[in-house]
Amino acid sequence: MDRVHICEMSPRDGLQSLGGPKAATRMIPAARKLQLIAALQEAGLPFIEAAAYVNPKVMPQMSDAEAVAAGIRARPGCELAALVPNLKHYERFRASRFDTAAVFVSASEEYSQRNMGVSLDVAMGWAVEVCAAARADKRGLRAHLSGAFQDVITGAPADVATVARVTGALLEAGCECVALADTNGETHPRLVRDVLRSLTREVDIRRLAIHLHDRCGAALANALAALDEGVRIFDAAVGGIGGSSNAVSGGRPTAGNIATEELVDMLERMGVSTGIDRDALTAAGRIVWEITRETRDPAPPSRLLREQLGYRLAWVEPGVAG
């Protein structure tokens, strides 16, 4: 039986955008995050990106990374990671219990400027420095590559030569895998196949992951296309929460992540093993749903989660019970 490796993003990529412009006054307590992480561990997730060491003014919900790191409990078979953009923040990461540092860059010059405030070359330099430090400390390494399929700003197909160059450099720097991100949620299966087929002329498919965002339900189709091309590492977030306020397409903010429970459901029904306890995953989904109520955000978009929890399928307005 085929088997895939699912990397859970909800504690970081999922929670980072909650609270909106008032995030500083709608903070998610570290204890709540630790409750979610423990539930995800109980479900058997083999990899959890649990925090981000970033400027708290830019990402207020991630300002308590030290508290999360201090409270987290290691579980055999579960790799714990945190996002680390540069050496300054790596110093904070170094003191943590996290196994893996996740660096991030963009395949687009314009999006790099918008998302990180620096050029692509500078962002790559930062990532390489973090990789060198992590290797010296014998920490794990992975990378996120934004806009790997479509330009996040224009919506045009990504420049595959740039994607290949950056991916190769990140792997050479020591990353175990590079997660290719459909950052704006606008990618389609044919483009996923085309990019992967171009990349795998030079890169081992086993070192590529897929990080999908979901608009209009296309993420599952994109995941299937990636699976058919040989990808076996998928990023996902319980409830389908997440997204970057800096990613736009046609003036719309990016969609949330592919929902872990929907991805697991599709794969398991296909006979592809994930090793995930689906009942325990639903329990983690309940925590996510409760957190969105507490931050007065819309309820998680995952239709499957709403069915599992018995709530109505339509989006729940902020502050209104489902």
Backbone bond lengths (Angstrom), bond angles and torsions (degrees), N, CA, C in turn:
res aa  C-N    CA-C-N  psi(-1)  N-CA   C-N-CA  omega(-1)  CA-C   N-CA-C  phi
1 M - - - 1.472 - - 1.527 110.06 -
2 D 1.330 116.40 136.71 1.454 120.47 174.19 1.524 110.03 -62.96
3 R 1.335 116.41 153.47 1.459 121.18 177.32 1.522 108.87 -139.41
4 V 1.319 116.71 140.31 1.454 120.94 177.30 1.529 109.56 -118.67
5 H 1.309 114.94 160.82 1.464 123.83 -178.99 1.531 106.67 -113.53
6 I 1.329 117.04 115.53 1.465 120.59 -177.70 1.524 109.67 -102.31
7 C 1.324 115.13 127.73 1.458 122.93 179.62 1.525 108.30 -103.78
8 E 1.322 116.99 115.34 1.460 122.38 -173.09 1.531 111.14 -84.77
9 M 1.331 115.33 126.05 1.456 122.29 -174.82 1.527 114.31 -108.94
10 S 1.341 118.69 -3.86 1.469 118.43 -171.01 1.526 114.67 -61.64
11 P 1.337 121.00 -38.05 1.470 117.67 -178.77 1.526 113.54 -67.00
12 R 1.317 117.34 -22.13 1.470 120.15 178.94 1.527 111.32 -109.63
13 D 1.304 118.41 -73.53 1.463 121.40 -176.54 1.522 111.48 -64.07
14 G 1.328 116.21 -29.14 1.456 119.61 179.20 1.508 113.39 -75.08
15 L 1.329 116.99 -49.89 1.463 120.98 -174.21 1.519 113.64 -80.67
16 Q 1.341 117.87 -21.20 1.462 119.92 -171.87 1.526 113.78 -61.67
17 S 1.336 117.14 -26.89 1.461 119.81 -175.36 1.524 112.83 -97.49
18 L 1.333 118.37 -2.23 1.458 119.89 -177.48 1.531 111.30 -74.69
19 G 1.309 114.75 150.75 1.462 120.24 -177.98 1.506 113.31 94.62
20 G 1.349 116.49 -18.29 1.463 121.15 177.01 1.516 112.34 56.17
21 P 1.334 117.77 -147.15 1.465 121.38 -178.91 1.523 113.08 -61.28
22 K 1.336 117.04 -18.86 1.465 120.80 -179.39 1.527 111.38 -102.87
23 A 1.329 116.54 25.09 1.463 120.37 -176.59 1.520 111.74 -56.14
24 A 1.336 117.01 -35.21 1.465 120.38 -177.37 1.527 111.61 -63.19
25 T 1.324 117.46 -23.69 1.466 120.70 178.85 1.528 112.14 -106.56
26 R 1.320 117.26 1.34 1.461 122.32 178.30 1.524 109.18 -126.85
27 M 1.307 115.34 48.95 1.456 120.87 -173.74 1.532 111.51 -72.31
28 I 1.318 114.70 143.19 1.464 121.57 175.87 1.517 107.34 -89.48
29 P 1.324 119.09 118.88 1.466 120.50 -178.47 1.532 111.68 -60.23
30 A 1.324 115.67 147.36 1.464 119.88 177.63 1.520 111.07 -57.60
31 A 1.335 117.18 -35.40 1.460 120.51 179.66 1.520 111.50 -61.54
32 R 1.338 116.61 -34.94 1.467 120.87 178.30 1.533 110.11 -68.34
33 K 1.313 116.00 -42.03 1.459 120.31 178.57 1.528 110.53 -63.30
34 L 1.310 116.32 -41.82 1.462 120.36 179.35 1.522 111.28 -65.29
35 Q 1.331 116.53 -34.34 1.464 120.48 175.71 1.524 110.14 -62.81
36 L 1.335 116.71 -43.15 1.460 120.95 178.68 1.521 111.06 -65.03
37 I 1.317 116.90 -45.14 1.466 120.54 -178.98 1.529 110.39 -61.59
38 A 1.330 116.85 -42.40 1.466 120.02 179.04 1.526 111.19 -63.11
39 A 1.342 116.87 -38.58 1.468 120.41 178.20 1.521 111.27 -65.78
40 L 1.328 116.73 -38.20 1.464 121.02 177.91 1.528 110.80 -67.21
41 Q 1.325 116.41 -39.06 1.457 119.47 175.56 1.525 110.48 -62.82
42 E 1.329 116.32 -40.87 1.465 120.98 179.32 1.530 111.04 -62.08
43 A 1.335 115.97 -31.27 1.464 120.52 179.26 1.526 112.71 -76.64
44 G 1.329 116.79 -9.83 1.462 120.05 177.11 1.513 115.25 91.78
45 L 1.351 117.33 18.47 1.470 118.34 177.09 1.526 109.00 -63.88
46 P 1.323 118.55 128.07 1.465 120.78 -176.29 1.523 114.08 -81.11
47 F 1.345 116.62 -13.45 1.469 121.34 -177.40 1.524 107.84 -148.31
48 I 1.327 117.14 129.32 1.462 121.32 178.27 1.526 108.73 -132.27
49 E 1.322 116.42 121.72 1.465 120.66 172.38 1.525 106.01 -87.65
50 A 1.340 115.60 105.93 1.458 121.09 -162.64 1.520 114.92 -100.12
51 A 1.328 118.92 -16.63 1.463 120.11 -174.55 1.521 109.36 -162.16
52 A 1.331 115.21 175.71 1.464 121.39 176.26 1.516 108.78 -141.43
53 Y 1.321 116.16 130.43 1.460 121.67 174.86 1.528 107.81 -94.93
54 V 1.304 115.20 89.83 1.460 122.02 -174.43 1.526 109.14 -137.07
55 N 1.335 115.60 173.77 1.457 121.41 177.36 1.531 109.14 -63.37
56 P 1.329 118.83 120.25 1.467 120.63 -177.59 1.525 113.56 -64.28
57 K 1.330 117.32 -21.52 1.462 119.78 177.01 1.524 110.76 -71.90
58 V 1.321 115.92 -29.44 1.461 120.96 179.78 1.524 110.67 -83.70
59 M 1.329 116.66 -37.33 1.454 121.59 -175.44 1.536 109.24 -136.24
60 P 1.336 117.65 76.52 1.468 120.32 -174.01 1.522 114.60 -56.21
61 Q 1.346 117.18 -37.14 1.464 119.21 -176.39 1.524 112.85 -66.28
62 M 1.323 118.14 -14.40 1.458 121.44 179.13 1.519 112.40 -102.63
63 S 1.324 117.67 12.40 1.466 120.90 -175.03 1.526 113.46 -71.95
64 D 1.320 117.66 -13.13 1.466 121.27 -177.43 1.527 112.57 -104.51
65 A 1.328 116.92 32.42 1.468 120.04 -176.96 1.525 111.71 -57.17
66 E 1.343 117.24 -37.97 1.468 119.72 179.60 1.521 111.19 -63.40
67 A 1.321 116.99 -41.65 1.466 120.40 -179.90 1.524 111.07 -65.85
68 V 1.330 116.10 -39.69 1.466 119.71 177.39 1.527 109.86 -64.64
69 A 1.329 116.49 -45.54 1.460 120.40 -179.94 1.527 111.51 -60.71
70 A 1.337 116.58 -39.24 1.458 120.31 -178.37 1.523 112.27 -70.10
71 G 1.331 116.83 -31.50 1.463 120.21 -175.28 1.508 115.11 -92.59
72 I 1.315 116.62 -10.57 1.458 120.01 -174.45 1.526 110.48 -73.66
73 R 1.320 116.29 144.80 1.458 121.28 177.70 1.523 109.64 -110.74
74 A 1.318 115.19 125.97 1.458 119.47 179.07 1.519 109.54 -65.62
75 R 1.320 115.60 145.71 1.466 121.41 177.09 1.528 107.41 -133.93
76 P 1.325 118.64 128.67 1.471 120.50 -179.98 1.527 111.03 -53.48
77 G 1.323 115.70 134.12 1.451 120.74 178.07 1.514 114.36 85.62
78 C 1.336 117.84 1.44 1.467 120.69 179.01 1.520 109.18 -119.31
79 E 1.320 116.08 115.00 1.461 122.62 178.02 1.530 109.07 -86.73
80 L 1.327 116.41 129.89 1.463 121.73 -177.88 1.527 109.57 -109.18
81 A 1.326 115.55 130.11 1.460 120.61 -174.74 1.520 111.26 -128.52
82 A 1.332 115.15 160.72 1.461 121.87 173.66 1.520 108.81 -140.38
83 L 1.323 115.32 148.05 1.458 121.65 178.37 1.526 109.30 -77.29
84 V 1.343 116.33 133.67 1.463 121.75 -177.45 1.529 108.45 -138.20
85 P 1.351 118.92 108.38 1.466 120.23 -174.30 1.526 115.64 -80.88
86 N 1.347 118.01 -28.87 1.461 119.39 -174.46 1.527 110.38 -157.90
87 L 1.345 115.71 175.96 1.462 120.33 -175.35 1.522 112.77 -63.44
88 K 1.337 117.42 -34.78 1.465 120.53 178.84 1.528 110.18 -56.65
89 H 1.308 116.97 -46.35 1.455 120.49 -179.85 1.528 112.02 -79.73
90 Y 1.334 116.91 -21.89 1.463 118.80 176.08 1.522 110.81 -62.61
91 E 1.321 117.44 -32.03 1.457 119.79 178.19 1.521 110.81 -60.36
92 R 1.330 117.53 -35.16 1.469 120.98 175.33 1.530 110.09 -70.00
93 F 1.316 115.68 -42.38 1.466 120.81 179.77 1.531 111.39 -62.06
94 R 1.328 115.99 -38.47 1.469 120.56 -174.56 1.534 112.09 -56.56
95 A 1.318 116.49 -33.48 1.462 120.49 -177.81 1.530 112.89 -82.66
96 S 1.325 117.36 -1.28 1.464 121.69 -174.01 1.526 111.70 -88.80
97 R 1.340 113.70 175.42 1.464 120.90 176.27 1.525 111.95 -94.14
98 F 1.308 117.59 4.49 1.459 119.48 -175.86 1.525 110.97 -69.60
99 D 1.325 115.05 144.37 1.462 121.14 -179.25 1.518 112.21 -79.24
100 T 1.345 115.99 -35.48 1.467 121.00 -165.20 1.520 111.88 -133.54
101 A 1.314 115.84 138.72 1.463 122.58 172.30 1.523 108.34 -98.68
102 A 1.324 115.80 132.18 1.464 121.02 177.60 1.524 108.34 -110.13
103 V 1.328 116.61 117.72 1.455 121.26 176.60 1.521 108.93 -94.63
104 F 1.337 116.59 164.25 1.456 118.28 179.13 1.520 110.74 -147.07
105 V 1.322 114.12 139.71 1.462 123.02 175.77 1.522 107.61 -141.60
106 S 1.323 115.70 175.81 1.459 121.13 -178.46 1.517 110.40 -120.12
107 A 1.314 115.63 152.87 1.461 120.51 174.28 1.526 111.34 -87.93
108 S 1.330 116.63 3.94 1.467 122.42 -176.66 1.518 109.91 -127.20
109 E 1.326 116.50 129.70 1.463 121.25 178.15 1.525 110.96 -61.40
110 E 1.330 117.33 -45.44 1.457 120.82 -176.83 1.525 111.12 -65.90
111 Y 1.331 116.81 -41.11 1.457 118.54 -179.77 1.526 111.36 -70.54
112 S 1.324 117.63 -33.19 1.459 120.26 175.63 1.526 109.96 -59.74
113 Q 1.330 116.04 -43.34 1.465 119.91 178.41 1.523 111.06 -63.88
114 R 1.329 116.80 -40.76 1.463 120.72 -176.92 1.525 111.34 -72.80
115 N 1.329 117.46 -41.24 1.453 121.12 -172.67 1.525 113.01 -85.52
116 M 1.346 116.56 -35.90 1.462 120.04 -175.24 1.520 113.48 -117.25
117 G 1.334 116.10 -11.67 1.459 119.62 178.62 1.508 114.55 77.22
118 V 1.349 116.72 13.58 1.464 121.28 179.40 1.522 109.07 -140.82
119 S 1.328 115.89 165.75 1.459 120.57 178.40 1.524 110.85 -69.34
120 L 1.320 115.55 164.93 1.457 120.91 177.58 1.525 111.01 -60.45
121 D 1.328 117.09 -41.20 1.467 120.11 -179.89 1.520 111.64 -63.66
122 V 1.333 116.91 -40.63 1.467 119.94 178.64 1.530 109.83 -66.24
123 A 1.344 116.68 -44.39 1.464 120.45 178.90 1.526 110.67 -60.30
124 M 1.324 117.14 -39.70 1.461 120.28 177.57 1.520 110.55 -64.46
125 G 1.329 116.47 -40.05 1.460 120.06 177.61 1.519 111.51 -60.76
126 W 1.340 116.16 -41.79 1.467 120.16 176.93 1.522 111.05 -60.94
127 A 1.337 115.63 -46.01 1.463 120.15 -178.10 1.528 111.33 -61.76
128 V 1.319 116.60 -42.50 1.466 120.83 -179.62 1.527 110.22 -64.09
129 E 1.330 117.41 -38.27 1.472 120.58 177.71 1.526 111.23 -63.82
130 V 1.336 116.35 -42.79 1.465 120.04 178.25 1.525 109.61 -63.27
131 C 1.324 116.35 -41.95 1.465 120.09 -179.99 1.525 110.90 -60.45
132 A 1.321 117.09 -42.71 1.461 120.36 179.96 1.528 110.60 -63.06
133 A 1.326 116.38 -42.75 1.470 120.32 179.80 1.524 110.64 -65.58
134 A 1.326 117.47 -42.90 1.465 121.33 -179.07 1.530 111.15 -65.60
135 R 1.324 116.63 -40.04 1.466 119.60 177.49 1.526 110.22 -62.48
136 A 1.338 116.77 -42.20 1.462 120.33 179.47 1.524 110.97 -62.59
137 D 1.320 116.37 -32.96 1.466 121.43 179.70 1.520 113.07 -89.26
138 K 1.354 115.51 2.19 1.466 121.39 -179.47 1.534 112.18 59.11
139 R 1.339 115.39 40.28 1.467 121.56 173.80 1.517 108.92 -98.25
140 G 1.325 115.48 157.18 1.455 120.05 175.31 1.517 111.08 -72.97
141 L 1.321 116.40 162.84 1.463 121.98 -178.48 1.517 110.48 -142.02
142 R 1.318 116.49 138.06 1.463 122.31 168.16 1.523 107.27 -146.21
143 A 1.332 116.14 168.89 1.461 120.41 -176.86 1.513 111.20 -136.85
144 H 1.340 115.65 149.95 1.451 123.45 170.18 1.528 107.65 -109.39
145 L 1.325 116.39 131.45 1.464 121.08 176.44 1.518 108.58 -116.11
146 S 1.333 116.75 104.40 1.467 121.78 -178.23 1.522 111.30 -70.78
147 G 1.323 115.58 147.37 1.462 120.96 174.72 1.516 113.50 62.00
148 A 1.332 116.52 37.91 1.465 119.76 -176.03 1.515 113.56 -75.44
149 F 1.334 117.11 -15.84 1.463 120.50 -179.11 1.529 112.21 -113.85
150 Q 1.327 115.83 -40.27 1.458 120.50 178.00 1.515 109.49 -134.27
151 D 1.331 115.51 144.76 1.452 120.03 174.91 1.529 108.87 -60.73
152 V 1.318 116.56 125.73 1.462 121.28 -173.89 1.521 111.59 -65.45
153 I 1.311 117.68 -28.97 1.463 121.79 -176.47 1.520 111.74 -87.70
154 T 1.342 117.09 -49.23 1.466 120.64 -172.89 1.518 113.89 -93.98
155 G 1.333 116.94 -22.73 1.460 120.33 -176.01 1.517 113.55 83.64
156 A 1.325 117.58 -2.69 1.466 121.12 178.21 1.531 109.75 -72.88
157 P 1.342 118.21 155.61 1.465 119.23 176.45 1.524 110.91 -54.37
158 A 1.319 116.11 141.84 1.459 120.60 179.98 1.521 110.55 -64.34
159 D 1.318 115.54 153.39 1.454 120.63 175.33 1.533 108.09 -75.57
160 V 1.329 116.40 107.48 1.463 120.63 -172.86 1.519 111.35 -63.51
161 A 1.337 117.15 -32.28 1.464 119.42 178.50 1.526 110.85 -62.78
162 T 1.338 116.29 -40.36 1.465 120.09 177.78 1.523 110.30 -67.70
163 V 1.328 117.08 -43.45 1.464 121.15 178.12 1.526 110.14 -57.70
164 A 1.332 116.67 -45.08 1.468 120.78 -179.34 1.524 111.17 -66.24
165 R 1.330 116.57 -41.71 1.474 120.06 -179.55 1.524 111.54 -63.19
166 V 1.321 116.51 -47.06 1.464 120.38 -178.04 1.529 110.72 -68.68
167 T 1.326 116.39 -42.23 1.469 120.01 178.54 1.522 110.54 -59.64
168 G 1.322 116.40 -47.32 1.463 120.62 179.54 1.521 111.97 -59.95
169 A 1.341 116.79 -41.35 1.466 120.82 -179.23 1.527 111.14 -66.14
170 L 1.323 116.86 -38.95 1.464 120.70 179.50 1.524 111.41 -67.70
171 L 1.322 116.77 -40.71 1.461 120.14 177.68 1.531 110.24 -66.78
172 E 1.316 116.68 -40.74 1.466 120.82 178.67 1.530 110.95 -64.39
173 A 1.341 116.41 -31.32 1.468 120.62 -179.90 1.516 112.30 -73.94
174 G 1.325 117.16 -11.77 1.453 119.87 175.27 1.513 116.13 121.62
175 C 1.345 118.37 0.48 1.458 119.48 178.59 1.525 110.30 -67.52
176 E 1.325 115.89 134.05 1.463 119.07 178.75 1.512 111.56 -69.88
177 C 1.345 115.63 -32.66 1.459 119.20 175.39 1.519 109.05 -152.74
178 V 1.317 115.38 160.46 1.465 122.73 175.59 1.518 106.95 -119.41
179 A 1.329 115.82 123.59 1.461 121.10 178.23 1.522 109.02 -88.94
180 L 1.309 116.29 113.28 1.462 122.71 179.94 1.522 108.27 -81.29
181 A 1.325 116.90 118.94 1.462 120.42 -171.49 1.520 113.25 -103.94
182 D 1.324 114.66 131.93 1.463 122.49 165.80 1.530 105.52 -89.45
183 T 1.313 115.93 79.74 1.462 121.89 -166.41 1.520 113.62 -65.44
184 N 1.328 117.30 -36.43 1.473 118.84 -177.20 1.528 113.30 -96.05
185 G 1.331 117.30 0.22 1.459 120.06 177.18 1.508 114.80 70.61
186 E 1.326 117.32 20.24 1.467 120.92 -175.32 1.527 113.41 -107.68
187 T 1.327 116.97 2.17 1.460 120.37 -175.99 1.533 111.26 -74.29
188 H 1.324 116.32 159.21 1.464 121.53 179.29 1.530 109.29 -127.92
189 P 1.335 118.13 162.04 1.466 121.50 -173.56 1.530 114.50 -57.10
190 R 1.310 118.14 -38.52 1.467 119.38 -178.53 1.527 110.69 -63.16
191 L 1.339 116.56 -40.92 1.460 120.10 179.81 1.529 110.55 -68.82
192 V 1.315 117.46 -37.49 1.465 120.76 175.88 1.529 109.92 -58.53
193 R 1.326 116.12 -46.33 1.471 119.53 179.70 1.525 111.06 -63.61
194 D 1.345 116.89 -44.34 1.469 120.23 -177.57 1.523 111.85 -61.34
195 V 1.334 116.57 -45.22 1.468 120.01 -179.32 1.522 110.68 -65.33
196 L 1.327 117.02 -45.25 1.465 119.69 -179.39 1.524 111.36 -63.67
197 R 1.318 117.87 -40.64 1.464 119.86 -180.00 1.525 111.04 -65.73
198 S 1.319 116.96 -35.13 1.470 119.85 176.92 1.521 110.83 -68.69
199 L 1.329 116.36 -44.28 1.459 120.26 -177.23 1.520 112.42 -66.66
200 T 1.324 116.31 -39.87 1.466 119.06 -173.18 1.522 112.93 -74.65
201 R 1.320 117.62 -0.44 1.467 119.55 168.15 1.520 110.48 -69.86
202 E 1.343 115.86 -22.85 1.463 120.93 -176.85 1.521 113.20 -123.02
203 V 1.337 118.43 -20.17 1.461 122.53 -172.13 1.526 109.60 -122.92
204 D 1.334 116.37 139.41 1.461 122.17 176.54 1.535 108.69 -68.18
205 I 1.333 117.04 123.47 1.458 122.12 -177.99 1.531 111.01 -57.78
206 R 1.317 118.43 -25.92 1.457 121.74 -179.56 1.522 112.14 -68.84
207 R 1.334 116.84 -12.54 1.466 120.44 179.50 1.528 112.01 -105.10
208 L 1.321 115.79 13.68 1.461 120.73 177.60 1.525 109.78 -114.48
209 A 1.321 115.49 135.12 1.453 122.45 172.28 1.524 107.89 -114.99
210 I 1.325 116.49 166.76 1.463 122.14 177.88 1.523 108.82 -122.81
211 H 1.332 115.39 129.66 1.467 122.30 179.58 1.531 106.90 -119.62
212 L 1.323 115.97 99.40 1.457 120.72 -172.04 1.523 112.60 -103.69
213 H 1.321 114.64 140.92 1.464 121.83 168.82 1.529 107.25 -107.92
214 D 1.307 115.38 155.27 1.466 119.10 -166.85 1.523 112.80 -122.39
215 R 1.323 114.95 112.55 1.461 120.84 171.53 1.521 108.31 -120.35
216 C 1.309 116.60 125.71 1.470 122.19 177.64 1.530 112.77 62.04
217 G 1.333 117.15 28.16 1.457 120.57 174.22 1.511 115.80 76.78
218 A 1.339 118.55 11.15 1.467 120.32 -176.05 1.519 113.05 -75.84
219 A 1.334 118.49 -17.77 1.464 119.96 -172.75 1.526 112.57 -62.16
220 L 1.336 118.26 -38.68 1.460 119.40 179.35 1.525 111.34 -65.32
221 A 1.318 116.83 -38.10 1.467 119.91 176.64 1.527 110.25 -65.14
222 N 1.330 116.84 -39.61 1.462 120.40 177.66 1.530 111.20 -66.69
223 A 1.340 116.26 -38.11 1.466 119.65 177.44 1.522 110.96 -63.57
224 L 1.322 116.89 -39.94 1.463 120.79 178.92 1.527 110.68 -64.88
225 A 1.330 116.79 -40.74 1.468 120.39 177.64 1.523 110.33 -61.43
226 A 1.352 116.41 -42.96 1.465 120.26 179.10 1.523 110.84 -65.65
227 L 1.330 117.03 -40.82 1.462 121.33 177.99 1.519 110.41 -59.67
228 D 1.324 116.72 -45.03 1.463 121.33 -179.76 1.530 112.13 -62.98
229 E 1.347 116.32 -27.29 1.470 120.37 178.36 1.522 112.40 -84.44
230 G 1.342 116.95 -5.56 1.461 119.69 175.74 1.512 115.42 110.40
231 V 1.337 118.88 0.41 1.469 120.79 177.70 1.518 109.30 -68.44
232 R 1.331 116.07 136.04 1.466 120.61 179.59 1.538 112.04 -129.05
233 I 1.323 117.00 9.81 1.466 121.28 176.85 1.521 108.23 -124.43
234 F 1.335 116.76 121.56 1.462 121.92 -176.39 1.523 110.55 -128.30
235 D 1.329 116.66 130.22 1.459 121.53 169.56 1.528 108.34 -84.64
236 A 1.329 116.52 146.68 1.469 121.22 178.98 1.522 108.13 -160.25
237 A 1.330 116.00 166.14 1.466 120.62 178.69 1.522 109.35 -138.35
238 V 1.322 116.29 131.06 1.458 120.80 178.84 1.527 110.44 -55.20
239 G 1.320 115.94 133.86 1.460 120.97 179.15 1.513 114.45 81.44
240 G 1.345 116.87 -10.99 1.468 119.55 -177.23 1.517 112.88 75.82
241 I 1.345 117.16 20.90 1.462 119.07 -179.35 1.519 110.34 -79.38
242 G 1.336 115.97 163.87 1.455 120.71 174.86 1.505 112.73 121.09
243 G 1.327 114.61 -176.13 1.454 120.66 -178.88 1.507 111.54 124.87
244 S 1.310 115.84 152.81 1.459 121.93 -178.96 1.515 110.42 -104.24
245 S 1.330 116.25 132.53 1.465 119.66 177.27 1.512 111.80 -70.24
246 N 1.349 117.39 -12.45 1.455 121.00 179.47 1.522 112.84 -88.48
247 A 1.326 117.14 -9.12 1.462 120.72 -178.94 1.522 109.29 -98.45
248 V 1.314 116.69 124.05 1.451 120.81 -179.53 1.512 110.18 -132.37
249 S 1.316 115.46 157.85 1.463 121.35 174.30 1.516 107.02 -150.61
250 G 1.303 116.29 115.19 1.451 119.43 -176.87 1.518 112.15 64.11
251 G 1.346 116.39 28.77 1.452 120.72 -179.91 1.512 114.31 83.41
252 R 1.351 118.25 0.44 1.460 121.37 -178.22 1.524 110.30 -100.71
253 P 1.339 118.01 140.51 1.465 119.54 173.59 1.524 109.42 -62.78
254 T 1.324 115.47 157.72 1.456 119.15 179.44 1.519 111.69 -62.96
255 A 1.312 115.71 155.87 1.466 121.38 176.47 1.523 109.80 -79.93
256 G 1.338 115.86 170.21 1.456 120.78 178.45 1.519 111.68 -72.57
257 N 1.332 115.34 175.87 1.457 121.32 178.90 1.527 111.18 -70.34
258 I 1.313 115.99 161.23 1.455 119.40 169.53 1.521 107.46 -60.49
259 A 1.327 116.84 136.37 1.464 121.47 -176.15 1.527 110.29 -76.37
260 T 1.316 116.00 128.73 1.463 120.72 -178.33 1.522 111.38 -56.74
261 E 1.342 116.07 -45.59 1.469 118.97 -176.11 1.527 111.57 -66.08
262 E 1.327 117.92 -33.32 1.463 120.02 178.57 1.523 111.06 -73.46
263 L 1.336 116.70 -39.14 1.460 120.51 176.79 1.526 110.50 -64.59
264 V 1.317 117.07 -46.14 1.468 121.13 179.23 1.524 110.25 -61.41
265 D 1.324 117.14 -43.52 1.462 120.72 -179.69 1.524 111.17 -60.04
266 M 1.344 117.13 -46.35 1.452 120.08 179.98 1.526 111.16 -63.16
267 L 1.326 117.14 -46.69 1.460 120.62 -176.63 1.522 111.51 -64.68
268 E 1.314 116.87 -45.68 1.471 119.67 -177.71 1.532 110.88 -64.78
269 R 1.329 117.35 -36.98 1.470 119.71 178.31 1.521 110.97 -68.20
270 M 1.333 116.73 -23.13 1.462 121.31 176.46 1.523 112.31 -84.75
271 G 1.334 116.82 -4.37 1.459 119.68 -177.21 1.514 113.52 87.08
272 V 1.339 117.12 15.20 1.460 122.24 178.19 1.524 107.84 -98.46
273 S 1.324 117.70 120.14 1.458 121.69 -175.26 1.524 111.40 -78.26
274 T 1.335 116.16 137.87 1.467 121.65 175.46 1.525 111.78 -115.16
275 G 1.323 117.57 -19.51 1.452 120.77 -176.54 1.512 114.15 73.93
276 I 1.339 117.27 13.77 1.461 122.04 -175.95 1.528 110.21 -98.22
277 D 1.330 116.40 134.97 1.461 122.64 173.58 1.524 107.23 -82.10
278 R 1.326 116.69 110.62 1.461 119.57 -172.27 1.528 113.10 -71.01
279 D 1.310 118.31 -31.66 1.466 119.72 176.29 1.524 110.61 -66.19
280 A 1.331 116.38 -42.50 1.462 120.12 177.85 1.526 110.69 -66.96
281 L 1.330 116.78 -33.06 1.464 120.52 177.46 1.531 110.37 -65.53
282 T 1.324 116.82 -38.08 1.468 120.29 176.40 1.528 110.70 -63.50
283 A 1.333 116.91 -37.60 1.464 120.47 177.24 1.533 110.58 -62.60
284 A 1.331 116.84 -38.89 1.469 120.09 175.18 1.520 110.29 -65.37
285 G 1.344 116.04 -37.21 1.461 120.40 177.76 1.515 112.78 -62.51
286 R 1.326 116.33 -35.72 1.471 120.05 177.55 1.531 109.89 -62.54
287 I 1.328 116.81 -40.27 1.465 120.22 178.72 1.529 110.08 -63.16
288 V 1.330 116.64 -42.83 1.469 120.17 177.77 1.520 110.33 -60.75
289 W 1.340 116.69 -43.96 1.472 120.31 -179.96 1.523 109.91 -60.58
290 E 1.339 117.46 -42.35 1.460 121.24 179.73 1.529 111.28 -65.22
291 I 1.328 116.32 -38.54 1.473 119.84 179.09 1.527 110.80 -62.96
292 T 1.337 117.56 -41.48 1.472 118.81 179.98 1.520 111.46 -64.56
293 R 1.317 117.77 -31.52 1.463 120.62 174.31 1.520 110.60 -66.39
294 E 1.330 115.58 -42.31 1.461 120.46 -177.48 1.524 111.91 -67.01
295 T 1.327 117.34 -33.39 1.472 120.41 178.25 1.528 112.19 -90.04
296 R 1.353 115.97 -0.71 1.464 123.11 -179.71 1.527 111.88 59.82
297 D 1.328 114.48 40.49 1.461 121.86 173.25 1.523 109.36 -99.23
298 P 1.346 117.25 164.38 1.465 119.07 171.94 1.527 110.54 -58.30
299 A 1.316 115.88 149.99 1.457 120.32 178.58 1.527 110.15 -62.15
300 P 1.329 117.55 156.26 1.471 120.34 178.23 1.533 110.86 -53.12
301 P 1.337 117.01 139.79 1.467 119.57 -174.42 1.519 115.73 -76.38
302 S 1.324 118.81 -12.06 1.461 120.66 -175.24 1.527 111.66 -61.02
303 R 1.318 116.08 119.08 1.464 120.62 177.57 1.530 110.81 -66.96
304 L 1.326 116.38 -38.67 1.455 119.43 -178.65 1.530 110.49 -64.00
305 L 1.327 117.36 -41.40 1.456 119.66 178.91 1.521 110.78 -61.51
306 R 1.309 117.33 -40.50 1.465 119.77 179.79 1.528 111.14 -65.42
307 E 1.314 116.45 -37.25 1.460 119.20 175.94 1.526 110.30 -64.89
308 Q 1.315 116.49 -43.03 1.456 120.79 -178.60 1.526 111.93 -64.53
309 L 1.341 115.53 -36.64 1.458 119.66 -178.18 1.525 112.96 -89.21
310 G 1.338 116.51 -9.56 1.449 120.39 177.30 1.507 115.08 80.66
311 Y 1.344 116.73 21.41 1.454 120.23 178.69 1.523 109.96 -98.71
312 R 1.313 116.76 161.50 1.459 120.18 -178.68 1.521 109.93 -65.53
313 L 1.337 115.62 154.96 1.456 120.68 -170.71 1.519 113.81 -80.86
314 A 1.310 117.94 -24.77 1.464 119.07 -177.36 1.519 110.16 -69.41
315 W 1.344 115.92 159.13 1.456 120.08 176.18 1.518 109.24 -58.99
316 V 1.307 116.65 135.50 1.460 122.30 177.48 1.519 107.86 -89.88
317 E 1.323 116.52 128.91 1.449 120.10 179.31 1.532 110.21 -65.82
318 P 1.342 117.17 146.43 1.456 119.64 179.95 1.528 111.53 -52.73
319 G 1.342 115.62 131.37 1.453 121.07 176.87 1.515 114.75 81.36
320 V 1.350 117.04 3.17 1.463 120.43 -178.46 1.523 109.18 -113.22
321 A 1.294 117.81 132.59 1.465 121.22 -179.55 1.510 110.93 -67.58
322 G 1.338 115.76 146.43 1.452 119.83 177.82 1.499 112.05 -87.56
